[in-house]
Structures are given as structure tokens and as C-alpha cells.
């Protein structure tokens, strides 16, 4: 595996100021010794709706509550030799969060919780906004990663989706997401982090992996990400080769126009309205697991795609 996927060494790099400018030396996170099997006792997940698990309904049927890839990863870790059944889990992610708010609210909370492993996937909502300062976002994120690594916490970063197969509105964001992803790979390499490569996970772009809103994953998509993340943490070699996308279902012109209009009206319209009113889908919501809970208390998905022992 590459260094970014499997922690082991620390590179020495200079870090730029937010938004560009002259580079200046930043404190390096200490190099943690290679983990031995069975030493991940506490796992905390940070992020936005992706990590909260939107569109993967909770098996317990609780309204407006979701399972998601991070919960599924926790279940997989509990059955893995790198952690074990005594694993404790916190999920601080809240839908709609921008990167700055994730860093301000969730990173200090994670530092207080003192987990062995943190997953951090954020910045996607920022990339959706016109005029987003991608270099500045990366600089903010790097400072947060330095703070986590300085406490000896292992970090699993996740990069952004390849929007090539999405609707034209999202496809236009592809260059912006690619630049952000390049920064994420650099951060992972500099600070000895695991990398969950969503951009390169080509099977994730099949239609059945996505929810109706085409922005969030379906239950199958979340399960696929969880299984991939578990493999990264366990140190297995990622499967798959090449960069060809799964074939998109053929649509007649009239069907495509009708479906795109419905998508814009049902899913894009409310998002634009929230932006105009300065609100977020996550306003007034609290994290689903603000403190550690035993993984044995999590609802278990019934589908066969839930990650288990590898």
C-alpha cells in the first residue's frame, strides 16, 4: 500500500498560509509507531451528511435517523483483528456542515474524547459553493489534521467523489473537486494518514449505489464505502483497476428532460432556498453519538453488504 493508505512514516513538508501566500514552517505531528493488531479501542467519525449516513435508513426504524458508512465501519472494526468487540464509537457528524464548522465544533470534541482512530471527511459542501477557496480549505483542514496527529490519533481521510457521471450541474464541479482531492492526498502523505479514495472507487458510481437525490449514497453505496474503508484500515490492497465509469442507463431525451426537471425541483430547489435564507439542513440537530457508545449497541443492518471479518 502507499504511505497515504498505510501509516508508517512521516514526511517533512512546509505548509502554506490559508488561501495561498508564502509558505511557512508548521509543526509536524509526531510519528506514531506502527499499530499492533487489536489496539483500536475507540473510533470517532467527523464530517457532514455523508458521515452522518443520510439515505441509509437506520434498521431500528427511528425517524430521520440513519446508519451510514461510518456506523457500518464501526461494526466491521468490531469484528476485525485491528480492533475487536470491545470497540467504542462516536459519530459527531451533522448534515449540512461546512468544513470550518466541522473543524470548530467536531475537532475539539474529538480531541477531548481521545479516540485511537478518527475518520474525517469534509469539504464537499464547500466545494458546491461558487467561489470556494479550495487552497484555503485545504490549509484549514491540514491544521486540524496536525492537531489530531499531535495527540497520536490515527486519521482516516476521505476524498471527494468524481462528479463525471453526475448531472451536468454537478459535473461542472469536477475540476474543483479534483484540486481539493490533490490537496487531500498531499495532507495524507505529509501527516501519515490513511486515505479512503472515493474518487478512485469506480464501482461506487453505478446507479444502484446512489439515493434518489443523486448526492447521497444508497444503503448499498454506504456498505460499499464501509467495506473499502475497513480494508484500508486493515492494510489490504485496494481492489480494481482503471478509471472507466460503470455504464449509465440509456434514457430517451424526453425521459431525461423530465427526470432532470424533477431532480432540480425536488432536490436542488430546496438547497438553493436554504442558501438564500442562510439556513442549513443540519440546523438544530445534534450528533447522533456525541460520546462513545459500545459498538454492540449499534443497530445492525440486515443486508449482506455490511462489512464483517475480512
Protein Blocks (a to p, Z undefined) as FASTA:
>chain_A
ZZklmgfbacddddddehiajddddddddddddddehiafbdcdeddfklnogaiacfkl
pahiaebjmlmmmmmmmmpcklojkbccddfbdehiafklmmmmmmmmmmmnopabdcdd
ehjlmmmpghiafklmmmmmmmmmmmmmmnopacdddddddfklmcfklmmmmmmmmmmm
mmmmmmmmmnopacddfklmmmlmgfklpcfkomaccfklmmmmmmmmmmmmnopacede
djbdcddddddfklmmmmmmmmmmmmmmmmmmmmmnopafkgoiacfblbccdfklpccd
fbfkbccdZZ
